[in-house]
């Protein structure tokens, strides 16, 4: 699985003019299931993100996790994280999981984030989503379940 994590002051997802998910301070997690990904990888990634120390402590250092701050998570499916841009000008997405498996793992991952004790909102898999965010820092981190 691939994830792009952004520390945010707030974030929301709108589908067809209606807000389907929103959070205040916390993490916007854009997530992509890749071919061959497993629930074990989703478990590991959710646990790592929950403990990722990217929030400021009293001295202004990135030393606190979303769990430490009581922040929330907005989990949004983003198959374009599978983009292969090595050749040509049009990205290829053949390494992304098939849609049914991608949706299953996306929902599983969001559930695992919530099970870490983080208030979790989601986007809508496969929808044309409008994501709004106020990146705090900015702090943006790319993670892969393999690394």
C-alpha positions in Angstrom: 0.0 0.0 0.0 1.1 3.5 -0.7 0.1 6.5 1.4 0.6 10.2 1.2 0.1 11.7 4.7 -0.4 15.4 5.3 -0.6 17.1 8.7 -3.6 19.4 8.4 -5.4 22.0 10.4 -8.6 20.8 8.7 -9.7 18.8 5.7 -12.8 17.7 3.9 -14.1 15.7 1.0 -17.1 16.7 -1.1 -18.9 14.4 -3.6 -21.6 15.8 -5.9 -21.8 19.0 -3.8 -22.2 17.2 -0.4 -19.5 16.9 2.3 -19.0 13.2 2.9 -16.1 13.4 5.3 -14.4 16.2 7.3 -11.9 16.6 10.2 -10.3 19.3 12.2 -6.6 19.0 13.2 -5.1 15.7 12.3 -4.0 13.8 9.2 -5.3 13.6 5.7 -4.3 10.1 4.5 -4.4 9.5 0.7 -4.2 5.7 0.3 -3.7 3.4 -2.7 -3.8 -0.4 -2.6 -1.3 -2.0 -5.0 -1.5 -5.4 -6.7 -0.7 -8.1 -4.2 -1.2 -5.9 -1.1 -2.6 -7.7 2.0 -4.5 -7.0 5.1 -1.2 -7.5 7.1 0.4 -4.7 5.2 -2.7 -2.5 5.9 -2.4 -3.3 9.6 1.3 -2.4 9.7 0.8 0.9 7.8 -2.2 2.0 9.9 -0.2 1.3 13.1 2.8 3.1 11.9 0.8 6.2 10.7 -1.0 6.3 14.1 2.4 6.5 15.9 4.2 8.8 13.4 5.6 11.7 15.3 5.0 14.6 13.1 3.1 17.0 15.4 4.8 19.7 17.4 5.6 19.3 21.1 5.9 22.2 23.6 9.4 23.0 22.2 8.1 23.1 18.6 9.8 19.9 17.6 8.0 17.2 15.6 7.7 14.8 18.5 4.1 13.9 18.9 1.7 11.5 17.1 -1.9 12.0 16.0 -2.7 9.8 19.0 -0.8 12.1 21.4 -2.6 15.2 20.1 -6.1 13.7 19.9 -6.3 14.6 16.2 -8.5 12.9 13.6 -7.8 11.2 10.3 -9.5 11.7 6.9 -8.8 8.6 4.8 -9.2 9.1 1.0 -8.7 6.5 -1.7 -6.2 7.7 -4.3 -5.4 5.1 -7.0 -3.2 7.7 -8.8 -0.5 7.1 -6.1 0.2 4.0 -8.2 1.3 6.2 -11.2 4.2 4.9 -13.2 5.8 7.9 -14.9 9.1 6.3 -16.0 8.3 6.5 -19.7 6.2 8.8 -21.9 4.0 11.6 -20.7 0.9 9.7 -19.7 1.1 7.9 -16.3 0.3 4.2 -16.2 -1.7 2.7 -13.3 -1.5 -1.0 -14.0 0.2 -1.6 -10.6 -2.8 -0.5 -8.6 -5.0 -3.2 -7.2 -8.2 -4.1 -9.2 -11.1 -1.8 -8.2 -12.9 -4.4 -6.0 -9.8 -5.4 -4.2 -8.7 -1.7 -3.9 -12.0 -0.8 -2.3 -11.9 -3.7 0.1 -8.4 -2.8 1.3 -9.2 0.9 1.4 -12.2 0.2 3.7 -10.2 -2.3 5.7 -7.3 0.3 6.2 -9.7 3.0 7.2 -11.2 0.6 9.8 -7.7 -0.2 11.1 -6.9 3.5 11.5 -10.1 3.9 13.5 -9.2 0.9 15.6 -6.0 2.6 16.6 -8.2 5.0 18.6 -8.3 7.8 16.0 -11.5 9.5 15.0 -11.7 8.6 11.3 -13.7 10.1 8.4 -13.5 8.8 4.8 -14.1 9.9 1.3 -16.1 7.7 -1.1 -14.2 5.1 -3.1 -14.3 5.6 -6.9 -16.2 8.9 -6.7 -15.1 12.1 -8.2 -14.1 13.8 -5.0 -13.1 17.3 -4.2 -10.6 17.3 -1.4 -10.0 20.6 0.6 -7.3 20.9 3.1 -5.2 23.3 5.1 -1.8 21.7 5.3 -0.1 22.5 8.6 3.6 23.2 8.3 3.5 22.1 5.5 4.2 18.5 6.5 3.7 15.9 3.7 5.1 12.4 4.0 5.0 9.6 1.5 5.0 6.0 2.9 4.9 2.6 1.4 3.9 -0.6 3.3 7.1 -2.2 2.0 9.4 0.3 3.6 
